[in-house]
Amino acid sequence: MYPSISYRAADAACSTGNFLLQNYKQALDTLENLRRELHIFETSTKFSAKDFLRWREEETAFLSVAKRKEPDVLAMKVSYVEAMENLFDIQ
């Protein structure tokens, strides 16, 4: 015999299932639309999907180097501006 399940629990499970199904359908629709948009972009420009992947790799490499440490001069300028803001707030 099956365990007793309340109407609320069954309704919640049904709602959750419907929510997941609708999100899945939306994701498939989004993928199809983006593929179409990418194809239009590629045919109207000299760029391709490979360019996007290369740009992402280049940006990731740049940001990994850039975020290691900001230049001391820049850090000093930011500290100065913060100190001036604090001074004006106090006065």
C-alpha positions as CSV (number, residue, x, y, z in Angstrom):
1,M,0.0,0.0,0.0
2,Y,1.2,3.5,-0.8
3,P,2.0,5.9,2.1
4,S,-0.6,8.6,2.6
5,I,0.3,11.9,1.1
6,S,-1.5,15.1,1.9
7,Y,-3.2,17.2,-0.7
8,R,-0.9,20.1,0.1
9,A,2.2,17.9,-0.4
10,A,0.9,16.6,-3.7
11,D,0.0,20.1,-4.9
12,A,3.4,21.4,-3.9
13,A,5.1,18.6,-5.7
14,C,3.0,19.2,-8.8
15,S,3.8,23.0,-8.7
16,T,7.5,22.3,-8.3
17,G,7.4,19.9,-11.2
18,N,5.6,22.4,-13.4
19,F,8.0,25.1,-12.4
20,L,11.0,23.0,-13.3
21,L,9.3,21.9,-16.6
22,Q,8.6,25.5,-17.6
23,N,12.2,26.6,-16.8
24,Y,13.5,23.7,-18.8
25,K,11.4,24.8,-21.8
26,Q,12.5,28.4,-21.4
27,A,16.1,27.3,-21.3
28,L,15.7,25.3,-24.6
29,D,13.9,28.3,-26.2
30,T,16.7,30.7,-25.0
31,L,19.4,28.4,-26.5
32,E,17.6,28.2,-29.8
33,N,17.1,32.0,-29.9
34,L,20.8,32.6,-29.0
35,R,22.0,30.2,-31.7
36,R,19.9,32.1,-34.2
37,E,21.2,35.4,-33.0
38,L,24.8,34.1,-33.1
39,H,24.3,32.8,-36.7
40,I,22.9,36.2,-37.8
41,F,25.9,38.0,-36.1
42,E,28.4,35.7,-37.7
43,T,27.0,36.1,-41.2
44,S,26.8,39.9,-40.9
45,T,30.3,40.4,-39.4
46,K,33.8,38.8,-39.7
47,F,33.5,37.3,-36.2
48,S,32.7,33.7,-35.2
49,A,31.9,31.8,-32.0
50,K,35.6,30.9,-31.7
51,D,36.4,34.6,-31.4
52,F,34.1,34.8,-28.4
53,L,35.8,31.9,-26.7
54,R,39.2,33.4,-27.5
55,W,38.1,36.8,-26.1
56,R,36.9,35.2,-22.9
57,E,40.2,33.4,-22.5
58,E,42.1,36.6,-23.1
59,E,39.9,38.5,-20.6
60,T,40.2,35.8,-18.0
61,A,44.0,35.9,-18.3
62,F,44.1,39.7,-18.1
63,L,41.9,39.9,-15.1
64,S,43.8,37.1,-13.3
65,V,46.9,39.3,-13.6
66,A,45.2,42.6,-13.0
67,K,43.5,41.5,-9.7
68,R,46.7,40.1,-8.1
69,K,47.7,43.5,-6.8
70,E,46.7,47.0,-7.6
71,P,49.6,49.5,-8.1
72,D,50.8,51.2,-4.9
73,V,50.2,54.6,-6.4
74,L,46.6,53.8,-7.1
75,A,46.1,52.4,-3.6
76,M,47.5,55.6,-2.2
77,K,45.2,57.7,-4.3
78,V,42.2,55.7,-3.2
79,S,43.2,56.0,0.4
80,Y,43.7,59.7,0.1
81,V,40.2,60.2,-1.4
82,E,38.7,58.0,1.3
83,A,40.5,60.0,4.0
84,M,39.3,63.3,2.5
85,E,35.7,62.0,2.4
86,N,35.9,61.0,6.0
87,L,37.3,64.4,6.9
88,F,34.4,66.2,5.2
89,D,31.9,63.8,6.9
90,I,33.4,64.6,10.3
91,Q,33.2,68.4,9.7
